[in-house]
Amino acid sequence: MALPDLVTTCLSQPVHYAICKLGFEKKDTYDINNILSSDGKVCWQAVKEHVCYLESDQSMDYIKSIRSLGPVCESVNLYFRSLTKEQFLIQYTSWFHWTNCTEVFLEVFDALQNAQATEVALGLMKLTSCLERALGDVYLLKGNDCPFLLRDLLASEQLADVFGQAVMNVLIVFIGSPHGLNLRNVLWHGFASPQEIPAKYCAMLLFLTAGLGQLLQTYLEQTKGVLVHRPYVIFISLEELDAFPDLNHEILSIAEELAKLSSFVLKMMLPFWIAALTAFKQSRYADSVILLLPQLEVGLRLLFTTTNKCPNRLLTAESSALYTTFDEMLAKHLDNEEVNQLPVVLEEPAMESDFLWDFLNHQEGPRVRDHLSHGEINLGTFPREVANQIVGFAITILCRFSDENMFSLKEHMVIKPLMNCASFYRSRFHPISRLKKQVLECMKSIHLWPELPTVAEEQAQRIKGLERNAEADSLILMIPEIISQLQHYVPQNCCSSDDPINTILTERLLVELCDTHVCTLYSPRPVLEIVVVFRKISAQCHQVSQQVIVGAGLRYTQWVNRTLRSRQRHNYQRMLNSIKFLSPVLRLILLLITVELVSVHSVCKKNPFDYQQYIKFWKSVLQYTGNLVTYTSPEKNRWDETMELTKKTLIKIRKISDRKLMLM
């Protein structure tokens, strides 16, 4: 790995020039009163005049615009620094209410007063994410689907209709184009060190946000509109995210020492690491994660560019190319189709890759980076549990890429439990992992059926037709025959020839099978395709189970209270008959799915014809479970049809097992 001490910037020469020098070339002092009215409002006309355009096609001239805006930004920064906190609160607080996170903008003012580079960079990251969210709310006054990317949002007709195109062009210079300063992206993707972000640009964006609030107030008064704020994303099932033990001050102090010495940390980025760990100690969990995520990205980018021998990609890309971001670093192949070597360095199947995919990329995961960077999370209530996992992961990375002379720190008694947790981590939000969870939850639900209240045997005889049903019995007899073909593929301690239904179709067996590791990193398309079908089948089985539980409970209560009409009594009788065979059939389907999942990657070895036959079979099972959902619903209650459907499906399962088309 390249020595991080040798890297002094991650900004390419043109980007470094644009951010660090261009806005300082004009030395003349700008009078703040040109852009600030006597009542404290932003004079947008004067600000807009500093955006320059090319004579050829009237597109924006970013170089001239940044150069012209430089003294204006400096004037704004000096003006804010001349204000007391009380003066700022009185004059500007109301203009930030439209963002729905006024407190964040007041914190940015404090950071500017302190003039501490890391605080200013953090403030700018928070400001841009909250501003993006607020602008998205404004967009929805005029449009429906808010653009996901900030650059598309700023370029939208909807925002131009509200604020005016010239106003939007001012924002685009700062945060909306790779041709401009692009402050949001260079910070959130870990390209800029604290010293490379001039405080005056943060001050200017704070000023412009207040100005947007003033324009929006006028627009809403004229249109009689009401700005509605979208609800924040809330992390649910926090226990699922629990990968690392709770971090205490001792661990965090050791982490600071590791950061100072680890080859994973670029030295000019060290202040971000120290600030992130300090924020966690101070219970500022959102701040900690906001500071840390870009540093994980730049550290992995250093690894990525070193292992793939493309050192130029450590830098910010030019406007004509793409940045090297998490998405590409975690991909299987490079853009030239060569195999990405980063997972090899991370010792695939790696905890690092699985964890990053889980927490950042998988659609059913927390997607922490996306939600934070787009302003979708309430920063004030960011959960410690999530921050604990990100910081814990970061500490294990620091340990992994540390010199041998740091052995005493790496082997410290409080660090070893973290490393142990890391070594046993398995993906939790990959579709394969979610399928395992679904299967087990469904099996738990079906195991509740024997506890359902039911009619006593002597009372059952009073209901005409509730005697043993020969067809239901014949269906149950088909199941052991199918199970016998599965016995070679399940743990032998779970098998019994005497009672295969109750010894093999069990939750215990599914738990044991689900504990089998199935590779989740870079799953091929055929694997994901079949997993999608399995998940739909599992979800429908669970829905059937829930409907049976609710329906059986309701009908029993009605039977006890003698409120069932004659037709309903007969229907109740059919339900009780159907439950007898539906339970083992649904458990059989869950077992089949789980056994197939263990070998799911071998689906790629099938020839196209066999693959199509295989997927066709499972889609027929999906159709069966879909029909079961309909027929067992309270609205339908068509229990006789479930028997006929089940018979056909069991015959199909037996046939496909005989033809050896299954993966096991």
N, C-alpha and C positions, 0 to 999 in steps of 0.2 A: 504493500500500500504506500502511496506517495506520502512523504512527510508533510503533515499539515502546516508545519512552520514555514514551508516554502511558498505556500499560497497566501498572497496578500490581499486579493480581491476575487470575488466571483462575478464581478460586473465586467462584461466585455468592454473594450476600449470606447466604442461609440456610446454605449449605455452609461458608462462611468462619466464620460464627458458631459452627456445630457443632464445627468442628475447632480453631479458634484461640481461642475465648472460653468456650464452654459448660462445658468441663471445668475451667475456672479460677474459676467463680463461687463455689463453696463454698471458703471460706478456711480451714476448720478442718484441723488436722494429723491425719493418720491414722496410727495405730500399726501399724508393719509386723508386729508380733508377732500381730496379729489374723488375718493371712492366711498366716503363716509359722510352721510348727511348729518345735520345738526341734531336730529332726533335719534341718531344711532343706526339708521338704516343703510344697507349696502346700496351704493349708486351703481347699479348694474351696467348702465350705459357706459360709464367710464371704464369699468372692468373689461367689458366686451371689446373695447377699442384696442386692447392689447393682444387680442387673438388675430394673427396675421394669416393671409390667404395668398396662394400662388396666383400669379396673373394669368397663367396658362389656362387653368380649368377651375379656378376658384375653390380648389380643395385646400385644406388647412396646411399652413406652413409651420410645422412643429418647431423647427429650429428657431425661427424668428419669434414665434409666440413665446417659447420658454425664455428666450433672451429678454424679450420685452417685459414679461411678467416678473422676472427676477427681482427688480427693485420694488415692485408693488408688494410682493410677498415679504420682502425684508421690512417694508414699512408697516405691514400688518403685524408682523411678529413683534416689532418694537412697540407698536401701539398696545398690543395685548399685554406685553411685559410691563407697560407703564400703568396698567390698571390694577387696582386691588381686587381681591376675590369678591368683595362685597359689590364693588362697582360693576364687575363683570356679571354677577348674578342678577343685579337690578336691570342691567341694560339688555342682557342676552338670553336669560333663562327661558323666557316665553317663546323665543324663536326656535328653540330646540324641541319643544313639545311635540311637534309633528313627527319627530323620529321615533317616539315612544320609548326612548332610552336617554332622556335628558342627562341623567347622572353620568353616563359615559362621556358626554361632551364636556361636562364640568371637570371631569378627571383629566381630560386632554389639556384643558386650560392650566390645571395644576402642574402637569408634566412640562408644559412650556415655561412656566414660572421657574421650575427647578432646573430647567435646561440640562437635564441628565440624558445623554444620548439614548440609552436603552429604554428609558421611560417614554421618551418622545416617539421612538420607533414602535413600542407597544401601543401607545396612544393612537398612532396613525393606523395601525392594523385594526384596532377596535373601531376607530372612527369610520374607516372605509367599509367594514362589514355592516355596521349599523346604518350607515348612509345608504348602502345598497339595499338593505331590507326596507328602509323607509321609502326609497324611490320606487321599489317594487309595489308598495302599497299605493303610491300615487298612480303608478301605471294602471292599476286595477280600477281606477276611476274611469278609465277610457277603454281598457282592453280586458281580455279574459285570461289567457295563459301568460303569466309573467315569464320573460326570458330567464334562463338559468345563468347565463354568463353576464357579468357586469357590462362588458363592452357592447353586447347586444341590447341591453337595457338602456344604456346611455344613448345609443344610436336610434332608439325607437321613435316612431312618429307620435306615440301617445305622450311621452314626456315632453317632446318638442311642442305639442299642442298646449300643454299646461304651463311650461316655463319659458318657451321660446327656443328656437334652434340655436341662437347665438349664445344663450346661457348654457345650454348643453355642451356646446363646443368648448367653453371654458373648462368645464369638468373633464371633458375628454382629454384635454391637454395634460391634466394631472393624473387621471386614473382610468382612462377609457381606451387607450390605444398603445400598442407596442412602439409606435412611432413617437409617442410623447414620453412623459416622465414614467408613466406606467407604475406608479408608486405602490399600488395595491399588490400587483403581481410580484414585483421584485422582493417585496417584504414577505408576503405569505408563502412564497416558494423558496425562501431561504437564500436568496442571492445577495442581499444587501447586509452589510455589517452595521452596527449601530452608528458608527462614525460617518457612514456614507449617506445618511439621510439628513439633509439640511432641515433644521427645525422650522425654518420659515415656510416650507411647503406644508408642514402639518398645521401651522398657524393659518395659512391661507385657506386650507380645506375647512378648518373650523369656522372661519369667517364666511366662506361661501355657503356652508350648511345653514348658518343663521340667515343668510340672504335668501336661500331657497325657501326657508320657512316664511319669510316676509312675502315672497312672490306667491306662495301657495295660499296664504291667508287671503290675499286679494282675489285669487282665482276662485276659492271656495265661496267667498262673499258674493262674487258676481254670478256664480252658477248655482248658488244655494246647495252646493254639494257637501257631503260629509266624508271625511277620510276615515276608512275602517282599517284597523290594523289586524293583520293575520295573526292567528294564535302562534305562540312559539312551539317549536318541537320539544317534546318532553321525552327523556330517556325512560323507557319502561323495562321491567324485569332486570333491574340492576344486578341481581344475584347471578345472572347469566354472564355478566362481564367480569366476574370475580376470578382473576387469574393469579394475582399476586397478593401476598400478605400486606397488612396495613403498614404504611411507611411511617417510621418515627424520626425524631430529630437526629438520632445517632446515624441512621441509614443515610439521611439526607446530607449530613456533614461529611460522611465518607464519600458520597456521590460527588460533592464539590471537589474533593481531592482527586477523585478519578477523572473528572472533567478536565482538570488542569493538566493531566498527564496522558490522557487517552489519545491514541492516534485517530480516533473517530472525530475529534473536535478540532475544527479549524481555529487557530489561535485568535484571529480577529473576531470570531464568533463567541468566544468564551464568556463575555459579559452577558449574552443571552442565556447561556446555561446557568450561570450563577443567579441571574435574576429569576429564572424559572423555578429553581429550587428554593430560592428565598420566598417567592410568591406562594409556593405550596406550604412552606412553614407558616406563613402568615394567613393561611386559609383563603387565599385569593386563587381559587382553583381554576377559574376560566383563564385568568392571566397566565398562570403556570403552563397550561396546555397551549395557549396561543403562542407563547414564547418558544415552547419546546417542539411543536410539530414542524415548523420550518427548519429547525436545527437537525431533527431526525432526517428530514428530506435532504438537506445539504450534506450531512454526513454519509448517507447512503449514496448520494450522487458522487461523492468523492470515491467511495468504494466501487461504484458502477463504472466510473470513467477509468479507474485504475485497472480493474479486472478485465474490462472490455477494450482496453488500450485505445481510448478516445479522450485524451485529457482536455481537448478543446471544449468538450461538452460539459465541463464543470462550470463554464461561464454562462451568463445570460445569453440567450440566442438573439440574433438580430430579428428585425421585424419580418424577414422573409422565411424564418425557420421556426421550429417549435422548441420550447424549453424542454429540457430533460427533467420530467417531473415524476412523482411517485408512480403514476399510471404506467409510464414506460419502463421505469426501473423494476417494477414488479411483473412485467410482461415476460412471456417465455422467449420471445425472439426480439432482436433488434430491428430497426426499420429496414436494414439491409438483408433481413431474413436469417442472419446468423444467430446462433443460440446465445442468449443472454447468460453471461458467466456469473452474474451477481448471486443467483440462488446457489450456485456451486460453492461460492465463498461462504455463503450463509449456511452451508451444510444441509442442503435439501434432503428429505422434507424438513424444512427448517421452521422452528418456532417463530423466528423473525418474520419470515414470509407469511406464515399462517396468521400471525398476530396482526400484521399490517393490513393484510387483506380483510381480516375480520373487523378491525376497528375503523378502517378508512374506506374500503371499497365495496364489500358485499352489501347488496341492496337491503338485506334484512338485518344488517349489523347497525351499530350506532352511527356510522359515517361521521365521525367526530369532526374531521377537518372540513368536510363540505358544509355541515350545519353551522360550524363556528365562523368560517370565512365568509359565508353568505348572510350572516346576521340572523340565523334562524333560531338561535338559542338565547334565552334570558341569561345574560352573563352573571347577574347577581345571584342566581340560584343554581349555577352550574354544580353538579353533584361531585362531592369529594370522591365517591366510588369510581367515577370515570377517570378523574385526574390521577387517582392512585394507580390505576392500571397503566396509563400512558407514562407516568414518571417511573413506575417500576420497570416497565419495558425498557425505557431509556437507560436506566442504570445497568440492566443486564447487557445492553449493547456496549456501554462504556467498558464494562468488564471484559467482554469478548475481545475488544480491540485495545487491549492494554498490554504494555510490555511485561516481560517476566519479572522485572525488578519491582513490579507492583504486586507481587505475590501476596504480601501480608494484607493488603487492602482487599484483594479479590477473594482471599480465603477467610476474611473476617467472619466471625460467627453470625453477624446480622445480615451479611451479604449472601452467604451460602443458601439460605432458604429461598431467596429470590432466584438464584441460578437453578435450583432444583425445580422450582415451579416452571421456569422457562423451558427446561429440558423436557417436561412432560406435557407442554401445551399442545392441544389439538384444536383445529378450527371448530368454531361454534356457530358460524353464520354462513358457511358454504352451504349450497343446496343439499349436499350429501349429509352434512351434520344436521340440518333442519329436518331432513327426512327421518333420520334416526329418532330425533326428538318427537316428531309427529307419530311415528309407529308406536313408541312406548306410551305416549299419552292416550292413543286410541286403545291400546291393549288394556291400560288401566281402566278406561271407561267400560269396556266390554266385561271386564272382571267384576263389575258392579252388578251385572245382570242377575246372578244367583241370589243377590240380596234384595231383589225387587219384591215388593209385596205381591202375593199371588193367591189365587183361590185354593183353599184346602182340598185334598183329594176327594173327600166325601161330598163336599159342596160342589165340586166340579162336575160331579155326575148329574147334578140337577140342570146343568146347561147342556142342552141338546147339542150333540156333535163334538163335545170336548173330550171324547174318548180318544185313545191313542190313534194317531193318524199314520196309516201304513206308508203313504208316500213320503211323509216327513222322515219316518224311520229309514226308508230306502236311501234317502239323501245322506243321512248321517252315516250309513254303512259304506258309502262311496269314499268317505274321507280317509279312513285308515289305509285304504288301498293307495291313495295318493301320498299319504304320509310315509308309507313304506319306501317310496322312491326317494324321499328326502333324508332318510335316516343316516345315509353315508356322509351327509354334508352338515350334520349338526353334532355338537359334542355328545359323546356316547353316554356321559353321566346323566344326560337329559332324556334318554330313550328308554321306552318300556314297551315290549310287544304285547303285554297284557292289556294296557289301556292307553293306546297311542294318543287319543284325543286329549286326555287330561294330563298326560305326562310330557307331551311334546308341544302342544299348542298352548304354551304357558308364557307368562310374563318373564319368568326366570330365564327361559331359553332366549327370548328376544333380547333381554338385557345383555346376556353373554355374547350373542352375535353382534349386537350394536357396539360392544366394546372392542370388536375387531377393527384394527386401524385400516381405513380405506383412504388412499392418497386423494387429497382434495386440490392440491396445487396444480394448476394448468389442466383441468379436466377437459378432455376432447369433446367436441360437439356431440357425437353420438352418446357419450356418457351423460352429458347434461340433458339431452333430449329424453332419454329413458328415465332419468331421475325426476324430471318434470312430470312425466306420466305417473310414476310411482307416488309422487307427492299428492297429485290430484286424487288418486285412488285412496290413499291413506286418509286424506281430508274427508272424502265422501264416506268412508267406513266410519269415521268418527262422528260425522253428522247423523248417520243411520243409528249409531249407538245412542247418541243423545236423544234422538227422536223416540227410540224404543223406551229409554228410561223415563222420559217425560210422559209418553203415551200410556205405558203400563201402569205408572203411578196414578195417573188421572182416571183411567178406566177402573182400576181396583177401588179407588175411593168412591166412584160412582156406583160400582157394584155393591159395595158395603152399604151405601146410603140408599140402595134400591132405586136409583134414578136412571138406570139404563133401560132404554126401550128394547123391544124384542130384537130388532135389527142390530142394535148396538151390542146386545149380549152375544149374538152370533159372531159379530165382528171381533169382539173381545176374545171369543173362543179361537178364532183364526189367528189372532195376534199371539196368543199363548202357544199355539201349535208351531207357529213360524219361529218364535224365539228359540225353540229347542234346536232347530237346525241352523238358524242364522248365526248364533254364537260361534259354533265350531267353524262355519264357513268363513266368517269374517276373520277369525283368528288364523285360519289356514292361509287366507290371502295375505295377511300381515307377515306370516312366516315366510311365504314364498318371496315377497318383496325383500325381506331382510336377508334371506339366503342369497338371492340374486344380487343384492347390493354389495355383499362381501366380494363378489367376483365381477362387479360391474365394469371394470376396465377391460375385461376380456370381450366385451361387446364389440370393441374396435377390431377384433380378429375375425369377426363374422364376414362372410362374403355379402355383397349387396342384397342378393336374393334372401338369404337367411336372415339378414338384419331386418329387412322389410317384413318378413313373416313374423319375426320376433316382436317388432314394435306393433304390428297389426294385432297380435294376440293380446298384448297388454292394453291396447286401446279398446279391445272388446271387453276386457275386464273392467276398464274404466267406464265403458257404456253400461255395464251391468251394475256397478256401484252407483252410477248416476241415476239409473232407473230405480234402484233400491231407495235412494234418497226421496225420489218422488212418491213411490208406492207406500213408504212407511211414514210419510208426512201426515200430520193431523188432518189435513184437508182431504187426502186421498184414502188412506187406510185400506189399500188394496192388497190384502195379505195373501190371497190365493195366487195372484200373479207373481208374488215374490218366490213362491215355491217352484213355479214353472221356469222362471228366469234362472233360479239357482241351479236347477237340474241341468239346464243347457250349459251353464258356465262350468260346472264341475266336470261335465263330459269334455269340454274344451281343454280344461286344465290337465285332465288325464291324458288326452291325446297328445298335447304338446310335450308332456313329460315323456311319453312313450317314444316320440320322434326325436328326443334328445336335443331339442332346440333351446332348452334353458341354458343359462350360463354356468350353473353349478356343475 
